[in-house]
């Protein structure tokens, strides 16, 4: 299916004690360009994310944002610093004996003293982290591709509409071209009649001159090639491949044929058709800039 280079996808899930958010967005670009925002402590997943996106995206400026927040307490291990606690107890009892005080040391009072607890961050299981992020990123990527496909279908319909209009104008050029020769022949005969003032006119000379003129303005080859390019364009639109660059080349070729028709045109109606065809080709060119 035809895809636009513009897209957006977002997914957020809680997995294994982590709140993971992945956002993917893209705009049109001549080539594939990847950029990311990943928490520094999880930078090891960046290359894997790049490879994941590259499997589905061939063109466009793609940016992925990843947010990973550990649910409170799930990423830490808390232990009692027994050595420090024992030191506090011994010191307090020693003071109590010396000052003849009651020994009222309790656990609730002891844990309020500094450095009793030792809090350590639990080491990440990198494989598990990547598995979870890949799961969330995969869903975001599906939404991203879905949006690209919807936009691509709109582009396809618009390009096909403009292509059909160009094809219709090509038919009119093919219809008008022979009439241009006939009109030239009639004008030439009338002009010679006025110059010779009733004398015999060399009809063979008129036929020869008209044939030379017809050869000069003939656009049969151009319209045949133009029809062929239009057929290729339609086939590409239906192929479902990444076709943006190929379409750009075909539009260049179509524009070349239209320009040649314009340079040969000796009829105002054909000239107007050429102007209209070039206008439609420019609109198509603008549209395909956003096709993957």
Residue pairs with C-beta under 8 A, 6 or more apart in sequence:
1 149
1 152
1 153
1 240
2 149
2 152
2 153
2 155
2 156
2 237
2 240
2 243
2 291
2 292
3 145
3 148
3 149
3 151
3 152
3 242
3 291
3 292
4 28
4 148
4 149
4 151
4 152
4 154
4 155
4 290
4 291
4 292
5 26
5 27
5 28
5 29
5 59
5 60
5 61
5 148
5 244
5 290
5 291
5 292
6 26
6 27
6 28
6 60
6 147
6 148
6 151
6 290
7 24
7 25
7 26
7 60
7 144
7 145
7 147
7 148
7 151
8 23
8 24
8 25
8 26
8 143
8 144
8 147
9 23
9 24
9 25
9 139
9 140
9 141
9 142
9 143
9 144
9 145
9 146
9 147
10 21
10 22
10 23
10 24
10 140
10 143
11 21
11 22
11 136
11 137
11 139
11 140
11 143
12 19
12 20
12 21
12 22
12 136
13 20
13 135
13 136
13 139
14 20
14 71
15 132
15 135
15 136
16 128
16 132
17 70
17 71
17 74
17 75
18 68
18 69
18 70
18 71
18 74
18 129
18 132
19 67
19 68
19 69
19 70
19 71
20 66
20 67
20 68
20 132
20 133
20 136
21 65
21 66
21 67
21 68
21 136
22 64
22 65
22 66
22 67
22 133
22 136
22 137
22 139
22 140
23 64
23 65
23 140
24 53
24 62
24 63
24 64
24 65
24 137
24 140
24 141
24 144
25 62
25 63
25 144
26 57
26 60
26 61
26 62
26 63
26 144
26 148
27 60
27 61
28 59
28 60
28 61
28 289
28 290
29 59
29 60
29 61
30 59
31 59
32 54
32 57
32 58
32 59
32 60
32 62
33 60
33 61
33 62
34 50
34 53
34 54
34 62
34 63
34 64
35 61
35 62
35 63
35 64
36 46
36 49
36 50
36 63
36 64
36 65
36 66
37 63
37 64
37 65
37 66
38 45
38 46
38 49
38 66
39 66
39 67
39 68
41 124
42 66
42 68
42 124
42 129
42 133
44 126
44 130
45 66
45 129
45 130
45 133
48 130
48 134
49 64
49 66
49 133
49 137
52 134
52 137
52 138
52 141
53 62
53 64
53 141
56 141
56 145
57 292
58 242
58 292
59 242
59 244
59 245
59 292
60 292
64 137
66 133
66 137
68 129
68 133
74 122
75 121
75 122
76 119
76 120
76 121
76 122
77 119
77 120
77 121
77 122
78 117
78 118
78 119
78 120
79 117
79 118
79 120
80 116
80 117
80 118
81 115
81 116
81 117
81 118
84 115
84 116
85 110
85 116
88 110
88 113
88 116
89 105
89 110
92 103
92 105
93 103
93 105
95 101
96 102
96 103
110 116
111 117
148 292
151 290
152 291
152 292
155 287
155 288
155 290
155 291
156 237
158 287
159 233
159 237
159 284
159 287
159 288
160 234
160 237
162 280
162 283
162 284
162 287
163 230
163 233
163 234
163 284
165 280
166 226
166 230
166 254
166 277
166 280
166 281
167 227
167 230
169 273
169 276
169 277
169 280
170 223
170 226
170 227
170 230
170 277
172 269
172 273
173 219
173 223
173 261
173 270
173 273
173 274
174 219
174 220
174 223
176 267
176 269
176 270
176 273
177 217
177 218
177 219
177 220
177 267
177 270
179 267
180 217
180 266
180 267
180 270
181 210
181 213
181 214
181 217
183 267
184 210
184 213
184 214
184 266
185 206
185 207
185 210
188 206
188 209
188 210
189 201
189 206
192 201
192 206
193 201
213 266
216 264
217 264
217 265
217 266
218 264
219 260
219 261
219 264
219 265
222 257
222 258
222 260
222 261
222 264
223 257
223 261
225 253
225 257
226 254
226 257
226 258
226 261
229 250
229 253
229 254
229 257
230 254
232 250
233 247
233 250
233 251
233 254
236 243
236 246
236 247
236 250
237 243
237 247
242 292
243 291
243 292
244 288
244 289
244 291
244 292
247 288
247 291
248 285
248 288
248 289
251 281
251 284
251 285
251 288
254 281
255 278
255 281
258 274
258 277
258 278
258 281
259 274
259 278
261 270
261 274
262 271
262 274
262 275
262 278
265 271
265 274
